[in-house]
Amino acid sequence: MQLLYSLNELQSNFDSRLGLCGETKIKYEQLRYLIHHQKWFQKFYIYIENNDLTSEPDVSLYSYVFFIDEIHEFKSRFLSLGQISKKVNVKEDTIGRWIKKGYFGEVEAYQWSKNKKVYDSFTISNNFDIAKIKAKTAQQLAYKNLSKSISYENYLNEDLLKVIDDYIDHRQSFTPKIILNKKVETASGFSSKKSADKHRHILYLAFFKIIAARCGIRDLNFSVESYPDLSDAKWTNYDKNVFNLDQFCSGDINALSKNLSIETLASRYVPALIPFIQYYLMQKEKDLKVLARKENWDFQKRYFGDKNLEDLQETMLQDLLQVTKPLKTDNNDEKSFLSREEYVKTFQKVFRRYGIREALILEFAFRLGLRRFETASVAVEDFWIDNSGYLKKDSSGYGRCYFPEAKSKATGADKYGILIPESLVDLCNLYLKNLLYFNCPFENHKKFAGKVFEGKYGNNKKYKESHGFFFRRSTNYSDPNQGISAETVGRFLREMRGELSFLDAKDRSLLSYHNGRHTLNEWVENSIVSKQSSRYVDFAADLQMRHKPGGRNLGKQKYRKHNNDLLYKEVIDNSINFPFDLDLLKIWEIEKGYKETEQSIDNTSKVPGTPLDGSSKNGEQLAASSEHLIPNGEKKTLINHLSDIEQKLIETKQCPKGMEPTDWLKQRAVWIKEKDILTQKIQKNI
């Protein structure tokens, strides 16, 4: 094998000592595993057989040179749990548990072999005393809250507990379907252990309330998060054997619904009870068939057996299936696409009627592509922020949102970061300054350091420094941990969509919050960009929408570069980085090539600011004396923009080399028109 570089030639280009595989002191098979299967290990070696130093590893380890000192330093610092256990004289399981709970802070960890991880022993040693204090505090807190906790399973009879356990096991198995009367009622299992535990707890609580009601204990006022006082004398009448599942009926649903809103009953209890009851009936159906075959039942006995089971199904399920939510919901399958002009008009109407919070909620759908439940769970800390909690911008004016997989889907958004146009960054910071931090300083978010979100399929997100929901209930802005519900997101759009007279009747009736994602995808996928960027449009759309890059195209998924920031910005700049102002939007669309000629200017395009005295519907506060919503500092932005246009006109008095004269004249005409409009706007604000 002829190497393109000798070891001496490479060494002259690096300060760090280079060497071959033997000097790493890592076993041959172990080294091959790290090179072939662990991307993080790439920083420790160079592939020298061909010009591409990052190409696929070769079978032979003699095609590589290694950074010897860095590898030795890594091996001395990153140790297994067993090694760390001996070092700090604490059990290995305890160290692992403390790492998971975050008692040491953020601990770097790497997969060292198929069955072994290594951890940053320096971080663990340096934070060991703090971890011990945190563990002791957590233990004391657990003892303190022990008296408040109730193990509801202790108040259910053994037969009922067995059915619940069997049901949970069934939904967690490889055959989770629930089939009743030859029809699949539930096709999928639980997405995570957390989901299974949640269902188990709700079932325990539901039947606890049902049994209590059957024992004559009424008007229980507690929920999944609160507990009744079992020391009360009336609880002496509680008998867990008074109920069995065959007796479940409409009276039990009524007892369960006492002191619950219909929304809570329909969204929390009923979705847990229906598949559970269906599972129980499925097992009864199986047992009946087995018994009929075993005892060789005649036709008459089979008929009455089936009829009894049919009656039981009707009694147990009929009333439960009739419980429905009273809230209107959007149909995500029905699509309504808005033009940019229609969207800006919608935004202005929402801003005038509801204020800045709802306007931002709308923006998060149409420019960031967030779904309802994602908008409800987004936190300030999911954005690229400075130490004061305000969104930062890069040199191009863009912000970033690193929306975590635990709050959404595994798409890589938290790795690459989706782009936020400058106007939206400015609007977010205006909201934070005059509303959120006005009622709750950013420092208060630190109270919720260590908050963990557990997503589907084991995707967890821990906020190690702070956490505060971006959108909060209007009655409780001061609590960073008090977010809004997904059901309320976009409700304002349903309330006022009938007033959007600039949309046709069908679009008005179909317009929903989820249409923001539909419209965003349409804008990006059909953006007008350079020839080079046109090949990147689909990836830019996938990133902004947080879809899996390449969709179902394996070649695009696995063999194309996904994070070309320069091309990504060009696509976003030409698709959704448009102004809020209708006059400037029309100019923007002409400049970007979406409109051929200038249309008449609508003088009603201004967005009145929400008053500082809190007299708007939700009491939001904006900057004082704001007459028009022109982001990034009203008059200052206009003046800077005008200055840029004037400079462009000076620089292009002669047709630039390589530019067609017709294109040159057309571009200057656009700039002159834009200059006149900006000049008028500035004069009106003097």
C-alpha positions as CSV (number, residue, x, y, z in Angstrom):
1,M,0.0,0.0,0.0
2,Q,1.4,3.4,-1.0
3,L,0.5,6.1,1.4
4,L,0.1,9.7,0.1
5,Y,1.7,11.1,3.2
6,S,4.6,10.0,5.4
7,L,4.4,10.3,9.1
8,N,7.1,12.9,9.2
9,E,5.4,15.0,6.5
10,L,2.2,15.0,8.5
11,Q,4.0,15.7,11.8
12,S,5.4,18.9,10.4
13,N,1.9,20.2,10.1
14,F,0.7,19.5,13.6
15,D,1.9,20.5,17.0
16,S,0.5,17.4,18.6
17,R,2.5,14.1,18.5
18,L,1.4,11.7,15.9
19,G,1.9,7.9,16.0
20,L,0.7,4.6,14.6
21,C,-1.9,2.3,16.2
22,G,0.4,0.5,18.5
23,E,1.3,3.7,20.4
24,T,-2.4,4.3,21.3
25,K,-2.2,1.5,23.9
26,I,-5.7,0.5,22.7
27,K,-6.4,-3.1,21.6
28,Y,-6.6,-3.7,17.9
29,E,-10.3,-4.8,17.8
30,Q,-11.2,-2.1,20.2
31,L,-9.6,0.6,18.0
32,R,-11.3,-0.8,14.9
33,Y,-14.7,-0.5,16.7
34,L,-14.0,3.1,17.6
35,I,-13.0,4.0,14.1
36,H,-15.9,2.2,12.3
37,H,-18.7,2.9,14.8
38,Q,-18.1,6.0,16.8
39,K,-18.1,9.3,15.0
40,W,-16.9,11.3,18.0
41,F,-13.5,9.3,17.8
42,Q,-12.7,10.9,14.4
43,K,-11.0,13.8,16.1
44,F,-8.3,11.4,17.3
45,Y,-7.0,10.2,14.0
46,I,-6.2,11.0,10.3
47,Y,-6.9,8.7,7.4
48,I,-3.8,8.8,5.1
49,E,-4.4,6.4,2.3
50,N,-6.0,8.9,-0.1
51,N,-6.6,12.7,-0.4
52,D,-9.9,12.6,1.5
53,L,-8.9,12.6,5.1
54,T,-12.5,12.1,6.3
55,S,-13.5,9.2,4.0
56,E,-14.8,5.8,5.1
57,P,-12.3,4.0,7.3
58,D,-10.3,1.2,5.8
59,V,-9.9,-2.3,7.2
60,S,-6.3,-1.9,8.0
61,L,-5.3,0.3,10.9
62,Y,-2.0,1.1,9.3
63,S,-3.9,3.5,7.0
64,Y,-4.2,5.9,10.0
65,V,-2.1,8.0,12.2
66,F,-3.3,9.0,15.7
67,F,-3.0,12.0,18.0
68,I,-1.2,10.0,20.7
69,D,-1.0,12.6,23.5
70,E,-4.7,13.5,23.1
71,I,-5.7,9.8,23.2
72,H,-3.7,9.2,26.4
73,E,-5.2,12.3,28.0
74,F,-8.7,11.1,27.1
75,K,-8.1,7.7,28.5
76,S,-6.9,9.1,31.8
77,R,-9.9,11.4,32.1
78,F,-12.7,9.3,30.8
79,L,-13.3,6.2,32.9
80,S,-15.9,3.5,33.3
81,L,-18.4,3.6,36.2
82,G,-16.5,0.7,37.8
83,Q,-13.2,2.7,37.7
84,I,-14.9,5.9,39.0
85,S,-16.6,3.9,41.7
86,K,-13.2,2.8,43.1
87,K,-11.8,6.3,42.7
88,V,-14.6,8.0,44.8
89,N,-15.4,5.0,47.0
90,V,-19.1,4.9,46.2
91,K,-21.1,2.0,44.7
92,E,-21.2,1.9,40.9
93,D,-25.0,1.8,40.7
94,T,-25.2,4.9,42.9
95,I,-22.8,6.8,40.6
96,G,-24.9,5.9,37.6
97,R,-28.1,6.9,39.3
98,W,-26.6,10.3,40.4
99,I,-25.4,10.9,36.8
100,K,-28.9,10.2,35.4
101,K,-30.5,12.6,38.0
102,G,-28.0,15.3,37.1
103,Y,-26.5,15.7,40.5
104,F,-23.0,16.1,39.0
105,G,-24.3,18.6,36.4
106,E,-23.7,17.8,32.8
107,V,-21.3,14.8,32.5
108,E,-19.8,14.0,29.2
109,A,-20.1,10.3,28.2
110,Y,-18.9,8.3,25.2
111,Q,-19.5,4.7,24.0
112,W,-16.1,3.0,24.3
113,S,-17.1,-0.4,23.2
114,K,-20.4,-2.3,22.5
115,N,-21.1,-2.8,26.2
116,K,-19.1,-0.1,27.9
117,K,-19.4,3.7,28.3
118,V,-16.8,6.0,29.7
119,Y,-17.6,9.2,31.7
120,D,-15.8,12.4,32.5
121,S,-14.2,11.5,35.9
122,F,-12.9,15.1,36.4
123,T,-16.4,16.5,36.4
124,I,-17.6,13.8,38.7
125,S,-14.7,14.3,41.2
126,N,-15.0,18.1,41.1
127,N,-18.8,18.0,41.8
128,F,-18.8,15.0,44.1
129,D,-19.6,17.0,47.3
130,I,-22.3,18.9,45.6
131,A,-23.8,15.7,44.3
132,K,-23.9,14.2,47.8
133,I,-25.7,17.2,49.1
134,K,-28.3,17.0,46.2
135,A,-28.8,13.3,46.9
136,K,-29.4,13.9,50.6
137,T,-31.8,16.8,49.9
138,A,-33.7,14.7,47.5
139,Q,-34.0,11.9,50.0
140,Q,-35.2,14.3,52.7
141,L,-37.8,15.7,50.3
142,A,-39.0,12.2,49.4
143,Y,-39.6,11.5,53.1
144,K,-41.3,14.8,53.6
145,N,-43.8,14.1,50.7
146,L,-44.3,10.5,51.7
147,S,-47.3,11.4,53.8
148,K,-49.0,13.2,50.9
149,S,-48.5,10.2,48.5
150,I,-51.1,7.5,48.2
151,S,-50.4,4.1,46.6
152,Y,-53.8,3.7,45.0
153,E,-53.1,0.1,44.1
154,N,-53.4,-0.7,47.8
155,Y,-57.1,0.3,47.6
156,L,-57.9,-1.9,44.7
157,N,-58.8,-5.7,44.9
158,E,-56.4,-8.3,43.6
159,D,-58.5,-9.3,40.6
160,L,-58.8,-5.7,39.4
161,L,-55.0,-5.2,39.8
162,K,-54.2,-8.3,37.8
163,V,-56.3,-7.2,34.9
164,I,-54.6,-3.7,34.9
165,D,-51.2,-5.3,35.1
166,D,-52.0,-7.8,32.3
167,Y,-53.4,-4.9,30.2
168,I,-50.2,-2.8,30.6
169,D,-48.0,-5.8,29.8
170,H,-50.1,-6.5,26.7
171,R,-49.8,-2.9,25.4
172,Q,-46.0,-3.0,26.0
173,S,-45.6,-6.4,24.2
174,F,-44.8,-7.1,20.5
175,T,-48.4,-8.0,19.9
176,P,-50.2,-4.9,21.4
177,K,-53.4,-5.0,19.3
178,I,-56.8,-5.1,20.9
179,I,-59.3,-7.0,18.7
180,L,-62.9,-7.2,19.7
181,N,-65.6,-8.8,17.6
182,K,-63.0,-9.4,14.8
183,K,-62.3,-5.7,14.6
184,V,-59.1,-4.0,15.6
185,E,-60.0,-1.4,18.2
186,T,-56.5,-0.4,19.3
187,A,-53.6,-1.1,16.9
188,S,-50.6,0.3,18.7
189,G,-48.9,-0.1,22.1
190,F,-47.5,2.5,24.5
191,S,-44.8,4.7,22.9
192,S,-42.7,4.7,26.1
193,K,-42.6,3.4,29.7
194,K,-43.6,6.9,30.8
195,S,-46.8,6.6,28.8
196,A,-47.5,3.1,30.3
197,D,-47.0,4.4,33.8
198,K,-49.2,7.3,33.2
199,H,-52.1,5.0,32.0
200,R,-51.6,2.7,34.9
201,H,-51.8,5.6,37.4
202,I,-54.9,7.0,35.8
203,L,-56.6,3.6,35.9
204,Y,-55.7,3.2,39.6
205,L,-57.1,6.6,40.4
206,A,-60.3,6.1,38.3
207,F,-61.2,2.8,39.9
208,F,-60.4,4.2,43.3
209,K,-62.9,7.0,42.8
210,I,-65.5,4.5,41.4
211,I,-65.1,2.2,44.4
212,A,-65.3,5.1,46.8
213,A,-68.6,6.2,45.2
214,R,-70.0,2.7,45.4
215,C,-69.2,2.8,49.1
216,G,-71.2,5.9,49.6
217,I,-68.2,8.3,49.7
218,R,-69.3,11.1,47.4
219,D,-68.0,14.5,46.2
220,L,-64.3,13.6,46.1
221,N,-62.4,16.7,45.0
222,F,-59.0,15.5,43.9
223,S,-57.3,14.7,40.6
224,V,-54.2,12.9,39.3
225,E,-51.9,15.4,41.0
226,S,-53.7,15.8,44.4
227,Y,-54.8,13.4,47.2
228,P,-57.8,12.9,49.5
229,D,-57.5,12.8,53.2
230,L,-57.8,9.2,54.1
231,S,-57.7,10.0,57.8
232,D,-61.2,11.3,57.6
233,A,-63.8,9.1,59.4
234,K,-65.9,8.6,56.3
235,W,-63.1,6.5,54.7
236,T,-63.8,3.7,57.2
237,N,-66.7,2.7,54.9
238,Y,-64.3,2.1,52.0
239,D,-64.3,-1.6,50.8
240,K,-62.2,-2.5,47.8
241,N,-64.0,-5.7,47.2
242,V,-67.4,-4.0,46.6
243,F,-66.6,-3.7,42.9
244,N,-65.6,-6.0,40.0
245,L,-65.2,-5.1,36.4
246,D,-68.3,-6.9,35.1
247,Q,-70.3,-4.3,37.1
248,F,-68.9,-1.3,35.3
249,C,-71.8,0.9,34.0
250,S,-72.9,4.5,33.3
251,G,-73.3,5.2,37.1
252,D,-69.6,4.6,37.5
253,I,-68.9,7.2,34.7
254,N,-71.1,9.7,36.5
255,A,-69.3,9.1,39.8
256,L,-65.9,9.5,38.0
257,S,-67.0,12.8,36.4
258,K,-67.9,14.5,39.7
259,N,-65.8,17.7,40.3
260,L,-64.2,17.1,36.9
261,S,-64.6,19.3,33.8
262,I,-65.9,17.5,30.7
263,E,-62.6,18.4,29.0
264,T,-60.6,16.6,31.8
265,L,-62.9,13.6,31.7
266,A,-62.9,13.3,27.9
267,S,-59.1,14.0,27.4
268,R,-57.6,12.2,30.4
269,Y,-59.8,9.4,31.8
270,V,-61.9,8.2,28.9
271,P,-58.9,7.6,26.5
272,A,-57.3,5.4,29.3
273,L,-60.5,3.6,30.2
274,I,-61.8,2.7,26.7
275,P,-58.9,0.5,25.5
276,F,-58.6,-1.0,29.0
277,I,-62.3,-2.1,29.0
278,Q,-61.9,-3.3,25.4
279,Y,-58.9,-5.4,26.4
280,Y,-60.9,-6.9,29.3
281,L,-63.8,-7.8,27.0
282,M,-61.3,-9.3,24.4
283,Q,-60.0,-11.6,27.2
284,K,-63.6,-12.5,28.2
285,E,-64.3,-13.3,24.5
286,K,-61.2,-15.6,24.3
287,D,-62.0,-17.3,27.6
288,L,-65.6,-18.0,26.4
289,K,-64.3,-19.6,23.1
290,V,-61.8,-21.7,25.0
291,L,-64.5,-22.9,27.5
292,A,-67.0,-23.6,24.7
293,R,-64.4,-25.8,22.9
294,K,-63.3,-27.6,26.1
295,E,-66.9,-28.4,27.2
296,N,-68.1,-29.0,23.7
297,W,-71.1,-26.6,24.0
298,D,-74.2,-27.2,21.9
299,F,-75.7,-24.5,19.7
300,Q,-78.1,-23.2,22.4
301,K,-75.4,-22.8,25.0
302,R,-73.1,-21.1,22.6
303,Y,-75.9,-18.7,21.6
304,F,-76.6,-17.7,25.2
305,G,-72.9,-17.4,26.0
306,D,-72.4,-15.0,23.0
307,K,-75.5,-13.1,23.9
308,N,-74.4,-12.5,27.5
309,L,-71.0,-11.3,26.3
310,E,-72.7,-9.0,23.8
311,D,-74.9,-7.5,26.6
312,L,-71.8,-7.1,28.8
313,Q,-70.0,-5.2,26.0
314,E,-73.0,-2.9,25.5
315,T,-73.3,-2.2,29.2
316,M,-69.6,-1.5,29.7
317,L,-68.8,0.4,26.6
318,Q,-71.8,2.2,25.2
319,D,-71.9,5.1,27.7
320,L,-68.2,5.4,27.8
321,L,-67.9,5.8,24.0
322,Q,-70.5,8.7,24.1
323,V,-68.2,10.9,26.2
324,T,-66.8,13.5,23.8
325,K,-65.0,16.8,24.1
326,P,-67.1,19.9,23.6
327,L,-64.2,21.9,22.2
328,K,-64.0,22.5,18.5
329,T,-60.9,21.0,17.0
330,D,-59.1,21.7,13.7
331,N,-59.0,19.2,10.9
332,N,-55.3,19.0,10.0
333,D,-56.1,17.0,6.9
334,E,-58.0,19.9,5.3
335,K,-55.6,22.4,3.9
336,S,-55.8,26.2,3.4
337,F,-52.8,27.9,1.9
338,L,-52.2,31.7,2.4
339,S,-50.3,34.0,0.1
340,R,-47.8,36.2,1.9
341,E,-50.1,39.2,1.5
342,E,-53.0,37.2,3.0
343,Y,-50.8,36.1,5.8
344,V,-49.6,39.7,6.6
345,K,-53.2,40.9,6.6
346,T,-54.2,38.0,9.0
347,F,-51.2,38.8,11.2
348,Q,-52.2,42.5,11.4
349,K,-55.8,41.6,12.3
350,V,-54.7,39.2,15.0
351,F,-52.2,41.7,16.4
352,R,-54.8,44.5,16.5
353,R,-57.5,42.4,18.1
354,Y,-55.5,40.1,20.5
355,G,-52.1,41.7,21.0
356,I,-48.5,40.6,20.7
357,R,-48.8,37.2,22.4
358,E,-51.3,35.7,19.9
359,A,-49.5,37.4,17.0
360,L,-46.4,35.5,18.0
361,I,-48.3,32.3,18.4
362,L,-49.4,32.8,14.8
363,E,-45.8,33.5,13.7
364,F,-44.6,30.3,15.3
365,A,-46.9,28.3,13.1
366,F,-46.3,30.2,9.8
367,R,-42.6,30.9,10.0
368,L,-41.3,28.2,12.4
369,G,-43.7,25.5,11.5
370,L,-44.6,24.6,15.1
371,R,-47.6,22.3,15.8
372,R,-50.1,23.2,18.5
373,F,-48.6,21.0,21.2
374,E,-45.1,22.2,20.2
375,T,-46.1,25.8,20.6
376,A,-47.5,25.1,24.0
377,S,-44.3,23.4,25.1
378,V,-41.7,25.7,23.6
379,A,-39.4,27.4,26.1
380,V,-37.3,30.5,26.1
381,E,-34.3,28.2,26.5
382,D,-35.1,26.4,23.2
383,F,-33.9,29.5,21.4
384,W,-30.3,30.8,20.9
385,I,-30.3,33.4,23.7
386,D,-27.8,35.6,25.6
387,N,-27.2,35.7,29.3
388,S,-30.2,38.0,29.8
389,G,-32.6,35.7,28.1
390,Y,-33.1,37.6,24.8
391,L,-32.8,36.0,21.4
392,K,-29.5,36.5,19.7
393,K,-28.8,37.2,16.0
394,D,-25.9,36.1,13.8
395,S,-24.1,38.4,11.4
396,S,-26.9,37.9,8.8
397,G,-29.5,38.9,11.4
398,Y,-30.9,35.4,11.9
399,G,-31.8,33.8,15.2
400,R,-32.0,30.1,15.9
401,C,-34.5,27.7,17.5
402,Y,-33.1,24.4,18.7
403,F,-36.4,22.7,19.3
404,P,-35.6,19.4,21.2
405,E,-36.7,16.0,20.1
406,A,-38.2,15.3,23.5
407,K,-40.9,17.9,22.8
408,S,-41.4,16.9,19.2
409,K,-40.0,14.3,16.8
410,A,-36.4,13.0,16.2
411,T,-35.6,15.2,13.2
412,G,-32.3,16.9,14.1
413,A,-33.8,20.4,14.7
414,D,-32.0,20.5,18.1
415,K,-28.7,19.8,16.3
416,Y,-28.9,22.2,13.3
417,G,-31.3,24.8,14.6
418,I,-34.1,26.2,12.5
419,L,-33.6,29.8,11.2
420,I,-35.7,32.7,12.7
421,P,-36.0,35.8,10.4
422,E,-34.8,39.0,12.0
423,S,-38.2,40.6,12.1
424,L,-39.5,37.6,14.2
425,V,-36.4,37.8,16.5
426,D,-37.2,41.5,17.1
427,L,-40.9,40.8,17.8
428,C,-39.9,38.0,20.3
429,N,-37.5,40.3,22.2
430,L,-40.2,43.0,22.3
431,Y,-42.6,40.5,23.8
432,L,-40.0,39.2,26.3
433,K,-39.0,42.7,27.4
434,N,-42.4,44.3,27.7
435,L,-44.6,41.4,28.8
436,L,-42.8,38.2,29.9
437,Y,-39.8,39.7,31.8
438,F,-41.9,42.7,32.9
439,N,-43.9,40.2,35.0
440,C,-41.3,37.6,35.6
441,P,-37.5,38.4,35.3
442,F,-35.4,35.8,33.4
443,E,-33.5,35.0,36.6
444,N,-36.7,33.3,37.9
445,H,-36.3,30.6,35.2
446,K,-33.3,29.2,37.2
447,K,-35.7,27.9,39.8
448,F,-36.5,25.2,37.3
449,A,-32.9,24.2,36.5
450,G,-32.7,20.5,35.9
451,K,-36.2,20.2,34.4
452,V,-36.5,17.1,32.3
453,F,-38.8,16.4,29.4
454,E,-39.3,12.8,28.5
455,G,-40.3,12.3,24.8
456,K,-41.2,9.3,22.8
457,Y,-38.8,6.4,22.1
458,G,-36.4,7.4,24.9
459,N,-35.7,11.0,23.7
460,N,-35.1,13.0,26.8
461,K,-34.2,16.7,27.2
462,K,-32.7,18.1,30.4
463,Y,-32.5,21.9,30.9
464,K,-29.5,22.1,33.1
465,E,-29.4,25.8,33.8
466,S,-33.0,27.1,33.6
467,H,-36.4,26.6,32.0
468,G,-39.4,28.9,31.4
469,F,-42.3,28.4,29.0
470,F,-42.4,31.0,26.2
471,F,-46.2,31.3,26.3
472,R,-48.0,31.3,29.6
473,R,-51.5,31.8,30.8
474,S,-52.5,35.4,30.7
475,T,-53.5,35.2,34.4
476,N,-50.2,33.8,35.5
477,Y,-47.3,35.3,33.5
478,S,-45.2,35.3,36.7
479,D,-44.8,31.5,36.8
480,P,-42.1,30.2,34.3
481,N,-43.5,26.7,34.8
482,Q,-47.1,27.5,34.0
483,G,-47.5,27.0,30.2
484,I,-50.6,27.0,28.1
485,S,-52.5,23.9,26.9
486,A,-52.2,22.7,23.3
487,E,-56.0,22.9,23.0
488,T,-55.9,26.7,23.5
489,V,-53.2,27.3,20.9
490,G,-54.8,28.7,17.8
491,R,-58.3,29.1,19.4
492,F,-58.2,32.8,18.5
493,L,-57.8,31.8,14.8
494,R,-61.0,29.8,14.9
495,E,-62.8,32.6,16.7
496,M,-62.0,35.3,14.1
497,R,-61.4,33.4,10.8
498,G,-64.9,34.3,9.7
499,E,-63.9,37.9,9.7
500,L,-61.0,37.5,7.2
501,S,-63.0,38.8,4.3
502,F,-59.9,38.9,2.0
503,L,-60.0,35.1,2.0
504,D,-62.5,33.2,-0.1
505,A,-65.3,31.3,1.8
506,K,-63.6,27.9,1.6
507,D,-60.2,29.1,2.9
508,R,-61.9,31.0,5.8
509,S,-63.8,27.9,6.9
510,L,-60.8,25.6,6.6
511,L,-58.2,28.0,8.1
512,S,-56.6,26.4,11.2
513,Y,-53.4,26.7,13.2
514,H,-51.9,23.6,11.4
515,N,-52.3,25.4,8.1
516,G,-49.4,27.5,9.2
517,R,-47.2,24.4,8.5
518,H,-48.9,23.8,5.2
519,T,-48.3,27.4,4.1
520,L,-44.7,27.5,5.4
521,N,-43.8,24.4,3.4
522,E,-45.5,25.9,0.3
523,W,-43.6,29.1,0.6
524,V,-40.2,27.4,1.1
525,E,-40.7,24.6,-1.5
526,N,-41.7,27.2,-4.2
527,S,-39.1,29.8,-3.3
528,I,-37.2,31.6,-6.2
529,V,-33.5,31.2,-5.6
530,S,-30.2,30.9,-7.4
531,K,-29.5,27.9,-9.5
532,Q,-27.0,26.6,-6.9
533,S,-29.6,27.0,-4.1
534,S,-32.4,25.5,-6.1
535,R,-31.0,22.0,-5.5
536,Y,-31.1,22.7,-1.7
537,V,-34.7,23.9,-1.5
538,D,-36.1,20.5,-0.4
539,F,-33.5,20.2,2.4
540,A,-34.2,23.8,3.6
541,A,-37.9,23.0,3.7
542,D,-37.2,19.8,5.6
543,L,-35.0,21.7,8.2
544,Q,-37.5,24.5,8.7
545,M,-40.4,22.1,8.9
546,R,-38.4,19.7,11.1
547,H,-39.0,16.8,8.7
548,K,-36.5,14.0,8.3
549,P,-34.0,15.4,5.7
550,G,-34.6,13.7,2.3
551,G,-38.0,12.2,3.3
552,R,-38.3,8.7,2.0
553,N,-35.4,9.1,-0.5
554,L,-32.6,7.0,1.0
555,G,-30.0,8.6,-1.3
556,K,-30.9,12.1,0.0
557,Q,-31.1,10.9,3.6
558,K,-27.8,9.2,3.7
559,Y,-25.5,10.5,1.0
560,R,-26.2,14.3,0.8
561,K,-24.9,17.1,2.9
562,H,-27.8,18.5,4.9
563,N,-26.5,21.5,6.8
564,N,-25.2,23.9,4.2
565,D,-25.9,27.1,6.2
566,L,-25.2,29.5,3.3
567,L,-27.7,27.9,0.9
568,Y,-30.2,27.3,3.8
569,K,-30.1,31.1,4.5
570,E,-30.6,32.0,0.9
571,V,-33.7,29.8,0.6
572,I,-35.2,31.1,3.8
573,D,-34.2,34.7,3.0
574,N,-36.1,34.4,-0.3
575,S,-39.2,32.6,1.1
576,I,-40.2,33.7,4.6
577,N,-37.9,36.7,5.5
578,F,-40.5,39.2,4.3
579,P,-41.6,42.3,6.2
580,F,-44.8,42.7,8.2
581,D,-45.7,46.0,6.4
582,L,-47.8,45.5,3.3
583,D,-46.1,48.4,1.4
584,L,-42.7,46.9,2.0
585,L,-43.9,43.4,1.3
586,K,-45.0,44.4,-2.2
587,I,-41.5,45.8,-2.9
588,W,-39.9,42.7,-1.4
589,E,-42.0,40.4,-3.7
590,I,-41.0,42.4,-6.7
591,E,-37.3,42.3,-5.7
592,K,-37.5,38.5,-5.2
593,G,-39.3,37.9,-8.5
594,Y,-42.7,36.9,-7.1
595,K,-44.4,39.9,-8.8
596,E,-43.8,41.4,-12.2
597,T,-45.1,44.9,-11.6
598,E,-45.8,47.2,-8.7
599,Q,-49.4,47.1,-7.5
600,S,-51.3,49.9,-5.8
601,I,-50.2,50.7,-2.3
602,D,-52.8,50.0,0.4
603,N,-52.7,52.9,2.9
604,T,-54.4,50.7,5.5
605,S,-51.4,48.5,6.0
606,K,-50.3,49.8,9.3
607,V,-50.6,47.8,12.5
608,P,-51.5,49.9,15.6
609,G,-49.5,49.1,18.7
610,T,-51.1,47.7,21.8
611,P,-51.4,50.3,24.5
612,L,-49.1,50.2,27.5
613,D,-51.9,50.6,30.0
614,G,-52.9,47.0,29.6
615,S,-56.3,47.9,28.1
616,S,-56.0,45.3,25.3
617,K,-57.9,42.0,25.7
618,N,-55.0,40.1,27.2
619,G,-53.2,43.1,28.8
620,E,-50.1,42.8,26.7
621,Q,-47.7,45.6,26.7
622,L,-45.6,47.0,23.8
623,A,-43.1,49.7,23.5
624,A,-44.4,53.2,24.3
625,S,-45.7,55.4,21.5
626,S,-45.6,52.7,18.8
627,E,-47.8,53.7,15.9
628,H,-46.8,51.1,13.4
629,L,-45.4,47.6,13.8
630,I,-42.1,48.0,11.8
631,P,-39.6,45.6,13.5
632,N,-36.2,46.4,14.7
633,G,-36.7,50.0,15.8
634,E,-39.3,51.8,13.8
635,K,-37.8,55.1,12.6
636,K,-34.2,53.9,12.9
637,T,-34.9,50.9,10.7
638,L,-36.6,53.1,8.1
639,I,-33.7,55.6,8.0
640,N,-31.1,52.8,7.7
641,H,-33.1,51.1,5.0
642,L,-33.4,54.4,3.1
643,S,-29.6,55.0,3.4
644,D,-28.9,51.5,2.0
645,I,-31.2,52.2,-1.0
646,E,-29.6,55.6,-1.7
647,Q,-26.1,54.0,-1.5
648,K,-27.2,51.3,-4.0
649,L,-28.5,54.0,-6.4
650,I,-25.2,55.9,-6.2
651,E,-23.2,52.7,-6.8
652,T,-25.3,51.7,-9.9
653,K,-25.4,55.0,-11.8
654,Q,-23.6,53.1,-14.6
655,C,-24.8,49.6,-15.6
656,P,-22.6,47.1,-13.7
657,K,-20.3,44.9,-15.8
658,G,-21.9,41.6,-16.7
659,M,-25.5,42.8,-16.0
660,E,-28.1,43.2,-18.8
661,P,-29.1,46.8,-19.3
662,T,-32.8,45.9,-19.1
663,D,-32.2,44.2,-15.7
664,W,-30.2,47.2,-14.5
665,L,-33.0,49.6,-15.4
666,K,-35.7,47.4,-13.9
667,Q,-33.7,47.1,-10.6
668,R,-33.1,50.8,-10.4
669,A,-36.8,51.5,-11.0
670,V,-37.6,49.2,-8.0
671,W,-35.1,51.0,-5.8
672,I,-36.3,54.5,-6.8
673,K,-39.9,53.4,-6.0
674,E,-38.8,52.0,-2.7
675,K,-36.9,55.2,-1.9
676,D,-40.0,57.3,-2.5
677,I,-42.1,55.1,-0.2
678,L,-39.6,55.1,2.6
679,T,-39.1,58.9,2.4
680,Q,-42.8,59.4,2.7
681,K,-43.0,57.1,5.7
682,I,-40.1,58.8,7.5
683,Q,-41.6,62.3,6.9
684,K,-44.9,61.1,8.4
685,N,-43.1,60.1,11.6
686,I,-41.2,63.3,12.0
